[in-house]
Amino acid sequence: MTAYDRLFIGIDYGERRIGLAKSDPTGLIATPLMTLEVRSIDEAVTKIMQVIEEYEPNGVVVGYPLQVSREKSEKCRDIDAFIKKLAEQYDGPIYTEDEQYSSVEATDMIHAHGKHFKSEKKRVDRLAAAVILQRYLDGLPRQ
């Protein structure tokens, strides 16, 4: 993999909405891409596979909450089920990255531009995906 072969898709998985972000080909900068409205894990995977086929990333990065207890939360179980279904269709690498504060950071970005959270939920989702992806990209070794 050269320094210019680092195109990734970032995913902020939610029950009804999924935020997506993509990196630039150098793997340095994540930018918000879109928000998908979904009703099921199967629909989510189908729509994400369409994005994957369009962009042909070197991998996907899924936001995953940090565990504060030994038992997995319901949200973690939902994300596990989503990742398992995605892995059945996507043969590339799937990475996870902490999503603990991604929505808070995204909401702060919205407020910084004078917008209100309630009217900007779809934007928050894709910004949260960009925050997740940027954290992952920042951890990649540079060549």
N, CA, C and O atoms as CSV, one atom per row, in Angstrom:
chain,resi,resn,atom,element,x,y,z
A,1,MET,N,N,0.848,-1.175,0.000
A,1,MET,CA,C,0.000,0.000,0.000
A,1,MET,C,C,0.895,1.241,0.000
A,1,MET,O,O,1.725,1.419,0.892
A,2,THR,N,N,0.722,2.069,-0.981
A,2,THR,CA,C,1.484,3.314,-1.017
A,2,THR,C,C,0.750,4.384,-0.218
A,2,THR,O,O,-0.385,4.177,0.210
A,3,ALA,N,N,1.383,5.498,-0.023
A,3,ALA,CA,C,0.776,6.590,0.738
A,3,ALA,C,C,-0.510,7.094,0.069
A,3,ALA,O,O,-1.339,7.726,0.725
A,4,TYR,N,N,-0.679,6.822,-1.210
A,4,TYR,CA,C,-1.859,7.307,-1.910
A,4,TYR,C,C,-2.911,6.225,-2.107
A,4,TYR,O,O,-3.851,6.415,-2.878
A,5,ASP,N,N,-2.769,5.105,-1.429
A,5,ASP,CA,C,-3.738,4.017,-1.527
A,5,ASP,C,C,-4.466,3.828,-0.209
A,5,ASP,O,O,-4.603,2.705,0.275
A,6,ARG,N,N,-4.926,4.908,0.362
A,6,ARG,CA,C,-5.560,4.827,1.673
A,6,ARG,C,C,-6.943,5.465,1.660
A,6,ARG,O,O,-7.240,6.331,2.484
A,7,LEU,N,N,-7.771,5.048,0.746
A,7,LEU,CA,C,-9.137,5.533,0.706
A,7,LEU,C,C,-9.984,4.637,1.607
A,7,LEU,O,O,-10.065,3.429,1.388
A,8,PHE,N,N,-10.608,5.226,2.608
A,8,PHE,CA,C,-11.440,4.488,3.555
A,8,PHE,C,C,-12.819,5.120,3.624
A,8,PHE,O,O,-12.989,6.312,3.371
A,9,ILE,N,N,-13.788,4.308,3.967
A,9,ILE,CA,C,-15.135,4.772,4.249
A,9,ILE,C,C,-15.343,4.649,5.756
A,9,ILE,O,O,-15.067,3.599,6.337
A,10,GLY,N,N,-15.826,5.707,6.387
A,10,GLY,CA,C,-16.136,5.703,7.808
A,10,GLY,C,C,-17.638,5.568,8.007
A,10,GLY,O,O,-18.423,6.148,7.256
A,11,ILE,N,N,-18.036,4.807,9.015
A,11,ILE,CA,C,-19.453,4.529,9.250
A,11,ILE,C,C,-19.817,4.829,10.693
A,11,ILE,O,O,-19.205,4.306,11.624
A,12,ASP,N,N,-20.820,5.677,10.866
A,12,ASP,CA,C,-21.427,5.911,12.179
A,12,ASP,C,C,-22.781,5.215,12.131
A,12,ASP,O,O,-23.755,5.767,11.619
A,13,TYR,N,N,-22.833,3.994,12.671
A,13,TYR,CA,C,-24.029,3.158,12.549
A,13,TYR,C,C,-25.074,3.552,13.583
A,13,TYR,O,O,-24.787,3.623,14.778
A,14,GLY,N,N,-26.273,3.805,13.114
A,14,GLY,CA,C,-27.400,4.097,13.990
A,14,GLY,C,C,-28.591,3.252,13.603
A,14,GLY,O,O,-28.622,2.650,12.530
A,15,GLU,N,N,-29.563,3.214,14.480
A,15,GLU,CA,C,-30.728,2.368,14.266
A,15,GLU,C,C,-31.523,2.760,13.022
A,15,GLU,O,O,-31.986,1.893,12.281
A,16,ARG,N,N,-31.681,4.056,12.793
A,16,ARG,CA,C,-32.464,4.535,11.651
A,16,ARG,C,C,-31.658,5.312,10.631
A,16,ARG,O,O,-32.042,5.415,9.466
A,17,ARG,N,N,-30.535,5.859,11.079
A,17,ARG,CA,C,-29.687,6.650,10.186
A,17,ARG,C,C,-28.246,6.194,10.332
A,17,ARG,O,O,-27.783,5.850,11.420
A,18,ILE,N,N,-27.555,6.203,9.203
A,18,ILE,CA,C,-26.144,5.840,9.199
A,18,ILE,C,C,-25.380,6.965,8.528
A,18,ILE,O,O,-25.641,7.318,7.379
A,19,GLY,N,N,-24.433,7.519,9.267
A,19,GLY,CA,C,-23.582,8.549,8.705
A,19,GLY,C,C,-22.386,7.915,8.021
A,19,GLY,O,O,-21.804,6.953,8.522
A,20,LEU,N,N,-22.030,8.460,6.877
A,20,LEU,CA,C,-20.870,7.968,6.135
A,20,LEU,C,C,-19.902,9.115,5.875
A,20,LEU,O,O,-20.301,10.261,5.667
A,21,ALA,N,N,-18.635,8.775,5.893
A,21,ALA,CA,C,-17.574,9.719,5.562
A,21,ALA,C,C,-16.581,8.980,4.668
A,21,ALA,O,O,-16.591,7.751,4.598
A,22,LYS,N,N,-15.740,9.727,3.999
A,22,LYS,CA,C,-14.684,9.090,3.206
A,22,LYS,C,C,-13.390,9.855,3.430
A,22,LYS,O,O,-13.385,11.038,3.768
A,23,SER,N,N,-12.315,9.150,3.233
A,23,SER,CA,C,-11.017,9.807,3.325
A,23,SER,C,C,-10.581,10.244,1.939
A,23,SER,O,O,-11.099,9.774,0.926
A,24,ASP,N,N,-9.628,11.144,1.918
A,24,ASP,CA,C,-8.987,11.448,0.645
A,24,ASP,C,C,-8.084,10.251,0.316
A,24,ASP,O,O,-7.816,9.440,1.203
A,25,PRO,N,N,-7.612,10.115,-0.918
A,25,PRO,CA,C,-6.809,8.946,-1.288
A,25,PRO,C,C,-5.497,8.805,-0.523
A,25,PRO,O,O,-4.908,7.724,-0.508
A,26,THR,N,N,-5.032,9.874,0.110
A,26,THR,CA,C,-3.786,9.785,0.873
A,26,THR,C,C,-4.015,9.225,2.272
A,26,THR,O,O,-3.064,8.857,2.960
A,27,GLY,N,N,-5.279,9.161,2.692
A,27,GLY,CA,C,-5.570,8.689,4.039
A,27,GLY,C,C,-5.229,9.709,5.107
A,27,GLY,O,O,-4.940,9.343,6.246
A,28,LEU,N,N,-5.258,10.981,4.752
A,28,LEU,CA,C,-4.934,12.036,5.713
A,28,LEU,C,C,-6.161,12.760,6.250
A,28,LEU,O,O,-6.201,13.136,7.422
A,29,ILE,N,N,-7.157,12.955,5.399
A,29,ILE,CA,C,-8.283,13.810,5.760
A,29,ILE,C,C,-9.607,13.086,5.536
A,29,ILE,O,O,-9.857,12.551,4.456
A,30,ALA,N,N,-10.448,13.076,6.564
A,30,ALA,CA,C,-11.794,12.517,6.453
A,30,ALA,C,C,-12.785,13.637,6.201
A,30,ALA,O,O,-12.700,14.700,6.816
A,31,THR,N,N,-13.723,13.402,5.297
A,31,THR,CA,C,-14.769,14.387,5.034
A,31,THR,C,C,-16.136,13.700,5.088
A,31,THR,O,O,-16.268,12.540,4.699
A,32,PRO,N,N,-17.145,14.418,5.570
A,32,PRO,CA,C,-18.493,13.852,5.602
A,32,PRO,C,C,-18.948,13.512,4.186
A,32,PRO,O,O,-18.625,14.229,3.239
A,33,LEU,N,N,-19.684,12.440,4.044
A,33,LEU,CA,C,-20.127,12.001,2.727
A,33,LEU,C,C,-21.646,12.079,2.594
A,33,LEU,O,O,-22.154,12.828,1.759
A,34,MET,N,N,-22.378,11.315,3.407
A,34,MET,CA,C,-23.834,11.293,3.303
A,34,MET,C,C,-24.431,10.628,4.533
A,34,MET,O,O,-23.727,10.011,5.333
A,35,THR,N,N,-25.741,10.768,4.664
A,35,THR,CA,C,-26.488,10.064,5.689
A,35,THR,C,C,-27.515,9.184,4.993
A,35,THR,O,O,-28.268,9.645,4.136
A,36,LEU,N,N,-27.534,7.916,5.370
A,36,LEU,CA,C,-28.491,6.964,4.819
A,36,LEU,C,C,-29.610,6.739,5.825
A,36,LEU,O,O,-29.357,6.589,7.020
A,37,GLU,N,N,-30.831,6.715,5.346
A,37,GLU,CA,C,-31.955,6.357,6.202
A,37,GLU,C,C,-32.253,4.886,5.945
A,37,GLU,O,O,-32.414,4.469,4.798
A,38,VAL,N,N,-32.326,4.104,7.017
A,38,VAL,CA,C,-32.520,2.661,6.894
A,38,VAL,C,C,-33.550,2.173,7.906
A,38,VAL,O,O,-33.828,2.829,8.910
A,39,ARG,N,N,-34.109,0.993,7.608
A,39,ARG,CA,C,-35.091,0.388,8.505
A,39,ARG,C,C,-34.608,-0.928,9.094
A,39,ARG,O,O,-35.225,-1.460,10.017
A,40,SER,N,N,-33.507,-1.457,8.569
A,40,SER,CA,C,-33.018,-2.747,9.059
A,40,SER,C,C,-31.525,-2.880,8.776
A,40,SER,O,O,-30.951,-2.116,8.000
A,41,ILE,N,N,-30.916,-3.862,9.419
A,41,ILE,CA,C,-29.495,-4.138,9.169
A,41,ILE,C,C,-29.295,-4.544,7.717
A,41,ILE,O,O,-28.333,-4.115,7.079
A,42,ASP,N,N,-30.198,-5.368,7.189
A,42,ASP,CA,C,-30.059,-5.806,5.798
A,42,ASP,C,C,-30.097,-4.623,4.833
A,42,ASP,O,O,-29.302,-4.557,3.895
A,43,GLU,N,N,-31.018,-3.694,5.064
A,43,GLU,CA,C,-31.094,-2.505,4.211
A,43,GLU,C,C,-29.829,-1.662,4.359
A,43,GLU,O,O,-29.325,-1.118,3.376
A,44,ALA,N,N,-29.316,-1.553,5.586
A,44,ALA,CA,C,-28.092,-0.790,5.824
A,44,ALA,C,C,-26.930,-1.382,5.034
A,44,ALA,O,O,-26.189,-0.657,4.372
A,45,VAL,N,N,-26.776,-2.697,5.107
A,45,VAL,CA,C,-25.675,-3.354,4.400
A,45,VAL,C,C,-25.819,-3.185,2.892
A,45,VAL,O,O,-24.833,-2.927,2.203
A,46,THR,N,N,-27.033,-3.327,2.375
A,46,THR,CA,C,-27.256,-3.164,0.932
A,46,THR,C,C,-26.853,-1.764,0.478
A,46,THR,O,O,-26.163,-1.612,-0.531
A,47,LYS,N,N,-27.280,-0.740,1.218
A,47,LYS,CA,C,-26.964,0.639,0.829
A,47,LYS,C,C,-25.472,0.937,0.981
A,47,LYS,O,O,-24.890,1.633,0.149
A,48,ILE,N,N,-24.864,0.420,2.027
A,48,ILE,CA,C,-23.425,0.652,2.218
A,48,ILE,C,C,-22.612,-0.072,1.157
A,48,ILE,O,O,-21.590,0.445,0.705
A,49,MET,N,N,-23.043,-1.250,0.755
A,49,MET,CA,C,-22.335,-1.962,-0.311
A,49,MET,C,C,-22.383,-1.173,-1.618
A,49,MET,O,O,-21.430,-1.221,-2.395
A,50,GLN,N,N,-23.464,-0.453,-1.874
A,50,GLN,CA,C,-23.533,0.392,-3.070
A,50,GLN,C,C,-22.476,1.499,-3.003
A,50,GLN,O,O,-21.838,1.820,-4.006
A,51,VAL,N,N,-22.299,2.072,-1.820
A,51,VAL,CA,C,-21.277,3.116,-1.635
A,51,VAL,C,C,-19.883,2.503,-1.789
A,51,VAL,O,O,-19.014,3.085,-2.437
A,52,ILE,N,N,-19.675,1.340,-1.199
A,52,ILE,CA,C,-18.386,0.654,-1.299
A,52,ILE,C,C,-18.059,0.349,-2.758
A,52,ILE,O,O,-16.922,0.542,-3.189
A,53,GLU,N,N,-19.036,-0.122,-3.517
A,53,GLU,CA,C,-18.801,-0.428,-4.934
A,53,GLU,C,C,-18.470,0.837,-5.725
A,53,GLU,O,O,-17.678,0.797,-6.667
A,54,GLU,N,N,-19.076,1.951,-5.340
A,54,GLU,CA,C,-18.798,3.205,-6.042
A,54,GLU,C,C,-17.394,3.728,-5.752
A,54,GLU,O,O,-16.693,4.159,-6.668
A,55,TYR,N,N,-16.979,3.695,-4.488
A,55,TYR,CA,C,-15.706,4.304,-4.098
A,55,TYR,C,C,-14.532,3.330,-4.055
A,55,TYR,O,O,-13.378,3.756,-4.102
A,56,GLU,N,N,-14.805,2.040,-3.967
A,56,GLU,CA,C,-13.763,1.009,-3.901
A,56,GLU,C,C,-12.692,1.328,-2.852
A,56,GLU,O,O,-11.518,1.472,-3.191
A,57,PRO,N,N,-13.092,1.440,-1.587
A,57,PRO,CA,C,-12.123,1.792,-0.542
A,57,PRO,C,C,-11.177,0.644,-0.214
A,57,PRO,O,O,-11.436,-0.511,-0.552
A,58,ASN,N,N,-10.080,0.981,0.449
A,58,ASN,CA,C,-9.127,-0.024,0.922
A,58,ASN,C,C,-9.604,-0.657,2.225
A,58,ASN,O,O,-9.012,-1.629,2.694
A,59,GLY,N,N,-10.656,-0.120,2.806
A,59,GLY,CA,C,-11.221,-0.662,4.028
A,59,GLY,C,C,-12.323,0.246,4.527
A,59,GLY,O,O,-12.477,1.377,4.067
A,60,VAL,N,N,-13.091,-0.272,5.485
A,60,VAL,CA,C,-14.126,0.534,6.126
A,60,VAL,C,C,-13.834,0.592,7.622
A,60,VAL,O,O,-13.274,-0.339,8.200
A,61,VAL,N,N,-14.224,1.699,8.229
A,61,VAL,CA,C,-14.007,1.919,9.654
A,61,VAL,C,C,-15.372,2.171,10.285
A,61,VAL,O,O,-16.065,3.127,9.935
A,62,VAL,N,N,-15.748,1.304,11.217
A,62,VAL,CA,C,-17.048,1.400,11.868
A,62,VAL,C,C,-16.852,1.930,13.282
A,62,VAL,O,O,-16.015,1.430,14.034
A,63,GLY,N,N,-17.631,2.946,13.635
A,63,GLY,CA,C,-17.588,3.468,14.998
A,63,GLY,C,C,-18.130,2.446,15.972
A,63,GLY,O,O,-19.167,1.830,15.725
A,64,TYR,N,N,-17.433,2.266,17.077
A,64,TYR,CA,C,-17.810,1.264,18.076
A,64,TYR,C,C,-17.649,1.870,19.461
A,64,TYR,O,O,-16.592,2.424,19.763
A,65,PRO,N,N,-18.674,1.782,20.320
A,65,PRO,CA,C,-18.561,2.395,21.642
A,65,PRO,C,C,-17.540,1.687,22.525
A,65,PRO,O,O,-17.419,0.462,22.491
A,66,LEU,N,N,-16.821,2.454,23.300
A,66,LEU,CA,C,-15.923,1.865,24.293
A,66,LEU,C,C,-16.756,1.116,25.321
A,66,LEU,O,O,-17.861,1.540,25.659
A,67,GLN,N,N,-16.237,0.021,25.810
A,67,GLN,CA,C,-16.943,-0.753,26.828
A,67,GLN,C,C,-16.551,-0.271,28.208
A,67,GLN,O,O,-15.369,-0.240,28.550
A,68,VAL,N,N,-17.536,0.103,28.996
A,68,VAL,CA,C,-17.259,0.502,30.370
A,68,VAL,C,C,-17.627,-0.613,31.346
A,68,VAL,O,O,-17.271,-0.561,32.523
A,69,SER,N,N,-18.334,-1.607,30.855
A,69,SER,CA,C,-18.664,-2.762,31.682
A,69,SER,C,C,-18.344,-4.023,30.904
A,69,SER,O,O,-18.058,-3.966,29.708
A,70,ARG,N,N,-18.391,-5.145,31.568
A,70,ARG,CA,C,-18.060,-6.402,30.899
A,70,ARG,C,C,-19.152,-6.859,29.938
A,70,ARG,O,O,-18.861,-7.502,28.930
A,71,GLU,N,N,-20.390,-6.537,30.239
A,71,GLU,CA,C,-21.482,-6.942,29.363
A,71,GLU,C,C,-21.624,-5.946,28.223
A,71,GLU,O,O,-21.541,-4.732,28.411
A,72,LYS,N,N,-21.839,-6.497,27.039
A,72,LYS,CA,C,-22.013,-5.617,25.890
A,72,LYS,C,C,-23.385,-4.963,25.929
A,72,LYS,O,O,-24.386,-5.600,26.257
A,73,SER,N,N,-23.412,-3.701,25.594
A,73,SER,CA,C,-24.672,-2.976,25.543
A,73,SER,C,C,-25.475,-3.433,24.327
A,73,SER,O,O,-24.954,-4.106,23.438
A,74,GLU,N,N,-26.741,-3.057,24.308
A,74,GLU,CA,C,-27.589,-3.385,23.170
A,74,GLU,C,C,-27.033,-2.743,21.895
A,74,GLU,O,O,-27.065,-3.349,20.825
A,75,LYS,N,N,-26.526,-1.518,22.017
A,75,LYS,CA,C,-25.952,-0.845,20.853
A,75,LYS,C,C,-24.753,-1.617,20.315
A,75,LYS,O,O,-24.594,-1.747,19.101
A,76,CYS,N,N,-23.906,-2.132,21.209
A,76,CYS,CA,C,-22.753,-2.924,20.772
A,76,CYS,C,C,-23.209,-4.190,20.054
A,76,CYS,O,O,-22.641,-4.573,19.032
A,77,ARG,N,N,-24.232,-4.831,20.594
A,77,ARG,CA,C,-24.740,-6.049,19.948
A,77,ARG,C,C,-25.294,-5.729,18.558
A,77,ARG,O,O,-25.103,-6.504,17.620
A,78,ASP,N,N,-25.983,-4.583,18.423
A,78,ASP,CA,C,-26.490,-4.179,17.109
A,78,ASP,C,C,-25.343,-3.924,16.135
A,78,ASP,O,O,-25.406,-4.331,14.975
A,79,ILE,N,N,-24.302,-3.256,16.605
A,79,ILE,CA,C,-23.157,-2.976,15.737
A,79,ILE,C,C,-22.434,-4.275,15.384
A,79,ILE,O,O,-21.994,-4.446,14.247
A,80,ASP,N,N,-22.307,-5.191,16.344
A,80,ASP,CA,C,-21.705,-6.499,16.053
A,80,ASP,C,C,-22.480,-7.224,14.949
A,80,ASP,O,O,-21.886,-7.789,14.031
A,81,ALA,N,N,-23.813,-7.199,15.049
A,81,ALA,CA,C,-24.653,-7.860,14.037
A,81,ALA,C,C,-24.481,-7.183,12.683
A,81,ALA,O,O,-24.415,-7.856,11.654
A,82,PHE,N,N,-24.408,-5.851,12.680
A,82,PHE,CA,C,-24.198,-5.105,11.443
A,82,PHE,C,C,-22.845,-5.466,10.817
A,82,PHE,O,O,-22.763,-5.732,9.617
A,83,ILE,N,N,-21.790,-5.473,11.633
A,83,ILE,CA,C,-20.448,-5.792,11.122
A,83,ILE,C,C,-20.418,-7.212,10.567
A,83,ILE,O,O,-19.818,-7.456,9.520
A,84,LYS,N,N,-21.050,-8.132,11.247
A,84,LYS,CA,C,-21.088,-9.526,10.777
A,84,LYS,C,C,-21.776,-9.613,9.414
A,84,LYS,O,O,-21.281,-10.292,8.514
A,85,LYS,N,N,-22.908,-8.934,9.257
A,85,LYS,CA,C,-23.623,-8.941,7.967
A,85,LYS,C,C,-22.804,-8.256,6.877
A,85,LYS,O,O,-22.766,-8.721,5.738
A,86,LEU,N,N,-22.148,-7.147,7.229
A,86,LEU,CA,C,-21.323,-6.447,6.249
A,86,LEU,C,C,-20.169,-7.327,5.798
A,86,LEU,O,O,-19.838,-7.364,4.613
A,87,ALA,N,N,-19.556,-8.036,6.739
A,87,ALA,CA,C,-18.419,-8.911,6.415
A,87,ALA,C,C,-18.828,-10.058,5.493
A,87,ALA,O,O,-17.994,-10.584,4.757
A,88,GLU,N,N,-20.083,-10.443,5.524
A,88,GLU,CA,C,-20.563,-11.498,4.623
A,88,GLU,C,C,-20.573,-11.034,3.172
A,88,GLU,O,O,-20.487,-11.856,2.259
A,89,GLN,N,N,-20.676,-9.730,2.950
A,89,GLN,CA,C,-20.741,-9.208,1.580
A,89,GLN,C,C,-19.487,-8.450,1.148
A,89,GLN,O,O,-19.175,-8.384,-0.041
A,90,TYR,N,N,-18.780,-7.887,2.103
A,90,TYR,CA,C,-17.600,-7.074,1.788
A,90,TYR,C,C,-16.354,-7.873,2.122
A,90,TYR,O,O,-16.170,-8.299,3.263
A,91,ASP,N,N,-15.501,-8.077,1.130
A,91,ASP,CA,C,-14.315,-8.905,1.365
A,91,ASP,C,C,-13.088,-8.095,1.769
A,91,ASP,O,O,-12.006,-8.661,1.927
A,92,GLY,N,N,-13.232,-6.796,1.937
A,92,GLY,CA,C,-12.129,-5.960,2.394
A,92,GLY,C,C,-12.073,-5.912,3.913
A,92,GLY,O,O,-12.945,-6.457,4.591
A,93,PRO,N,N,-11.052,-5.261,4.443
A,93,PRO,CA,C,-10.919,-5.169,5.903
A,93,PRO,C,C,-11.952,-4.224,6.520
A,93,PRO,O,O,-12.295,-3.186,5.954
A,94,ILE,N,N,-12.431,-4.619,7.697
A,94,ILE,CA,C,-13.355,-3.804,8.475
A,94,ILE,C,C,-12.674,-3.521,9.810
A,94,ILE,O,O,-12.339,-4.443,10.554
A,95,TYR,N,N,-12.474,-2.248,10.103
A,95,TYR,CA,C,-11.828,-1.827,11.336
A,95,TYR,C,C,-12.873,-1.171,12.240
A,95,TYR,O,O,-13.901,-0.689,11.764
A,96,THR,N,N,-12.603,-1.158,13.531
A,96,THR,CA,C,-13.466,-0.421,14.450
A,96,THR,C,C,-12.646,0.683,15.107
A,96,THR,O,O,-11.439,0.558,15.313
A,97,GLU,N,N,-13.344,1.762,15.426
A,97,GLU,CA,C,-12.710,2.903,16.069
A,97,GLU,C,C,-13.683,3.443,17.107
A,97,GLU,O,O,-14.895,3.412,16.894
A,98,ASP,N,N,-13.170,3.933,18.215
A,98,ASP,CA,C,-13.996,4.459,19.289
A,98,ASP,C,C,-14.905,5.575,18.790
A,98,ASP,O,O,-14.450,6.531,18.161
A,99,GLU,N,N,-16.189,5.440,19.079
A,99,GLU,CA,C,-17.152,6.466,18.681
A,99,GLU,C,C,-17.701,7.241,19.867
A,99,GLU,O,O,-18.664,7.995,19.724
A,100,GLN,N,N,-17.106,7.065,21.022
A,100,GLN,CA,C,-17.680,7.562,22.259
A,100,GLN,C,C,-18.105,9.031,22.201
A,100,GLN,O,O,-19.206,9.362,22.642
A,101,TYR,N,N,-17.279,9.896,21.680
A,101,TYR,CA,C,-17.603,11.325,21.675
A,101,TYR,C,C,-17.837,11.875,20.280
A,101,TYR,O,O,-17.899,13.093,20.110
A,102,SER,N,N,-17.967,11.027,19.286
A,102,SER,CA,C,-18.079,11.508,17.911
A,102,SER,C,C,-19.335,12.351,17.698
A,102,SER,O,O,-19.269,13.384,17.032
A,103,SER,N,N,-20.466,11.939,18.244
A,103,SER,CA,C,-21.696,12.725,18.069
A,103,SER,C,C,-21.627,14.044,18.835
A,103,SER,O,O,-22.152,15.058,18.375
A,104,VAL,N,N,-20.985,14.034,19.993
A,104,VAL,CA,C,-20.815,15.268,20.765
A,104,VAL,C,C,-19.956,16.250,19.973
A,104,VAL,O,O,-20.291,17.430,19.870
A,105,GLU,N,N,-18.853,15.762,19.415
A,105,GLU,CA,C,-17.977,16.622,18.618
A,105,GLU,C,C,-18.706,17.145,17.382
A,105,GLU,O,O,-18.570,18.315,17.023
A,106,ALA,N,N,-19.480,16.272,16.734
A,106,ALA,CA,C,-20.222,16.685,15.546
A,106,ALA,C,C,-21.262,17.743,15.899
A,106,ALA,O,O,-21.430,18.720,15.168
A,107,THR,N,N,-21.956,17.552,17.014
A,107,THR,CA,C,-22.945,18.536,17.460
A,107,THR,C,C,-22.269,19.877,17.771
A,107,THR,O,O,-22.800,20.937,17.440
A,108,ASP,N,N,-21.100,19.822,18.404
A,108,ASP,CA,C,-20.351,21.054,18.677
A,108,ASP,C,C,-19.984,21.776,17.387
A,108,ASP,O,O,-20.025,23.005,17.331
A,109,MET,N,N,-19.628,21.025,16.355
A,109,MET,CA,C,-19.296,21.639,15.054
A,109,MET,C,C,-20.521,22.335,14.470
A,109,MET,O,O,-20.418,23.436,13.929
A,110,ILE,N,N,-21.680,21.688,14.583
A,110,ILE,CA,C,-22.926,22.285,14.083
A,110,ILE,C,C,-23.226,23.585,14.834
A,110,ILE,O,O,-23.542,24.608,14.227
A,111,HIS,N,N,-23.122,23.527,16.162
A,111,HIS,CA,C,-23.387,24.726,16.973
A,111,HIS,C,C,-22.400,25.845,16.649
A,111,HIS,O,O,-22.769,27.019,16.669
A,112,ALA,N,N,-21.165,25.496,16.355
A,112,ALA,CA,C,-20.157,26.508,16.037
A,112,ALA,C,C,-20.525,27.297,14.778
A,112,ALA,O,O,-20.069,28.424,14.583
A,113,HIS,N,N,-21.360,26.686,13.927
A,113,HIS,CA,C,-21.804,27.365,12.708
A,113,HIS,C,C,-23.185,27.995,12.876
A,113,HIS,O,O,-23.820,28.388,11.897
A,114,GLY,N,N,-23.643,28.088,14.129
A,114,GLY,CA,C,-24.904,28.762,14.403
A,114,GLY,C,C,-26.137,27.961,14.055
A,114,GLY,O,O,-27.222,28.531,13.938
A,115,LYS,N,N,-26.009,26.668,13.889
A,115,LYS,CA,C,-27.143,25.815,13.545
A,115,LYS,C,C,-27.688,25.169,14.812
A,115,LYS,O,O,-27.015,25.125,15.842
A,116,HIS,N,N,-28.889,24.681,14.723
A,116,HIS,CA,C,-29.513,23.984,15.844
A,116,HIS,C,C,-29.496,22.488,15.593
A,116,HIS,O,O,-29.736,22.037,14.472
A,117,PHE,N,N,-29.214,21.720,16.632
A,117,PHE,CA,C,-29.065,20.275,16.529
A,117,PHE,C,C,-30.294,19.602,15.924
A,117,PHE,O,O,-30.148,18.765,15.034
A,118,LYS,N,N,-31.492,19.939,16.377
A,118,LYS,CA,C,-32.694,19.226,15.936
A,118,LYS,C,C,-32.894,19.307,14.431
A,118,LYS,O,O,-33.381,18.353,13.824
A,119,SER,N,N,-32.535,20.407,13.827
A,119,SER,CA,C,-32.716,20.554,12.380
A,119,SER,C,C,-31.529,20.004,11.592
A,119,SER,O,O,-31.543,20.022,10.362
A,120,GLU,N,N,-30.515,19.521,12.280
A,120,GLU,CA,C,-29.280,19.116,11.608
A,120,GLU,C,C,-28.885,17.662,11.912
A,120,GLU,O,O,-27.711,17.314,11.788
A,121,LYS,N,N,-29.832,16.815,12.302
A,121,LYS,CA,C,-29.489,15.447,12.712
A,121,LYS,C,C,-28.758,14.662,11.621
A,121,LYS,O,O,-27.810,13.934,11.914
A,122,LYS,N,N,-29.193,14.805,10.364
A,122,LYS,CA,C,-28.522,14.073,9.283
A,122,LYS,C,C,-27.081,14.554,9.113
A,122,LYS,O,O,-26.178,13.762,8.842
A,123,ARG,N,N,-26.881,15.840,9.273
A,123,ARG,CA,C,-25.521,16.380,9.166
A,123,ARG,C,C,-24.658,15.887,10.321
A,123,ARG,O,O,-23.482,15.574,10.132
A,124,VAL,N,N,-25.243,15.817,11.526
A,124,VAL,CA,C,-24.508,15.315,12.683
A,124,VAL,C,C,-24.041,13.887,12.421
A,124,VAL,O,O,-22.910,13.540,12.761
A,125,ASP,N,N,-24.887,13.056,11.824
A,125,ASP,CA,C,-24.523,11.665,11.556
A,125,ASP,C,C,-23.298,11.561,10.650
A,125,ASP,O,O,-22.371,10.804,10.938
A,126,ARG,N,N,-23.295,12.316,9.566
A,126,ARG,CA,C,-22.137,12.209,8.655
A,126,ARG,C,C,-20.902,12.896,9.225
A,126,ARG,O,O,-19.780,12.471,8.950
A,127,LEU,N,N,-21.093,13.953,10.016
A,127,LEU,CA,C,-19.950,14.562,10.696
A,127,LEU,C,C,-19.371,13.601,11.736
A,127,LEU,O,O,-18.152,13.512,11.884
A,128,ALA,N,N,-20.234,12.885,12.452
A,128,ALA,CA,C,-19.766,11.901,13.430
A,128,ALA,C,C,-18.962,10.809,12.733
A,128,ALA,O,O,-17.948,10.349,13.259
A,129,ALA,N,N,-19.414,10.392,11.547
A,129,ALA,CA,C,-18.656,9.397,10.777
A,129,ALA,C,C,-17.284,9.941,10.408
A,129,ALA,O,O,-16.296,9.206,10.437
A,130,ALA,N,N,-17.214,11.228,10.061
A,130,ALA,CA,C,-15.930,11.844,9.725
A,130,ALA,C,C,-15.018,11.910,10.946
A,130,ALA,O,O,-13.810,11.704,10.827
A,131,VAL,N,N,-15.584,12.194,12.120
A,131,VAL,CA,C,-14.783,12.226,13.354
A,131,VAL,C,C,-14.207,10.837,13.631
A,131,VAL,O,O,-13.025,10.705,13.950
A,132,ILE,N,N,-15.039,9.808,13.509
A,132,ILE,CA,C,-14.595,8.431,13.720
A,132,ILE,C,C,-13.474,8.082,12.749
A,132,ILE,O,O,-12.431,7.563,13.146
A,133,LEU,N,N,-13.704,8.372,11.476
A,133,LEU,CA,C,-12.715,8.041,10.447
A,133,LEU,C,C,-11.423,8.823,10.650
A,133,LEU,O,O,-10.335,8.274,10.477
A,134,GLN,N,N,-11.531,10.104,11.016
A,134,GLN,CA,C,-10.320,10.899,11.223
A,134,GLN,C,C,-9.478,10.333,12.355
A,134,GLN,O,O,-8.251,10.301,12.256
A,135,ARG,N,N,-10.125,9.884,13.438
A,135,ARG,CA,C,-9.369,9.256,14.535
A,135,ARG,C,C,-8.598,8.045,14.036
A,135,ARG,O,O,-7.439,7.840,14.398
A,136,TYR,N,N,-9.252,7.244,13.200
A,136,TYR,CA,C,-8.580,6.070,12.649
A,136,TYR,C,C,-7.403,6.497,11.758
A,136,TYR,O,O,-6.299,5.967,11.881
A,137,LEU,N,N,-7.648,7.439,10.882
A,137,LEU,CA,C,-6.596,7.894,9.963
A,137,LEU,C,C,-5.403,8.469,10.716
A,137,LEU,O,O,-4.253,8.259,10.331
A,138,ASP,N,N,-5.691,9.199,11.797
A,138,ASP,CA,C,-4.603,9.787,12.593
A,138,ASP,C,C,-3.717,8.730,13.214
A,138,ASP,O,O,-2.557,9.001,13.525
A,139,GLY,N,N,-4.240,7.534,13.401
A,139,GLY,CA,C,-3.456,6.448,13.987
A,139,GLY,C,C,-2.666,5.616,12.982
A,139,GLY,O,O,-1.871,4.761,13.373
A,140,LEU,N,N,-2.882,5.863,11.682
A,140,LEU,CA,C,-2.145,5.117,10.667
A,140,LEU,C,C,-0.695,5.583,10.600
A,140,LEU,O,O,-0.415,6.771,10.758
A,141,PRO,N,N,0.223,4.657,10.368
A,141,PRO,CA,C,1.616,5.085,10.192
A,141,PRO,C,C,1.768,5.870,8.891
A,141,PRO,O,O,1.146,5.541,7.881
A,142,ARG,N,N,2.570,6.872,8.922
A,142,ARG,CA,C,2.846,7.686,7.723
A,142,ARG,C,C,4.085,7.166,7.038
A,142,ARG,O,O,5.038,6.724,7.680
A,143,GLN,N,N,4.054,7.229,5.728
A,143,GLN,CA,C,5.208,6.739,4.962
A,143,GLN,C,C,5.990,7.897,4.398
A,143,GLN,O,O,6.998,7.690,3.723
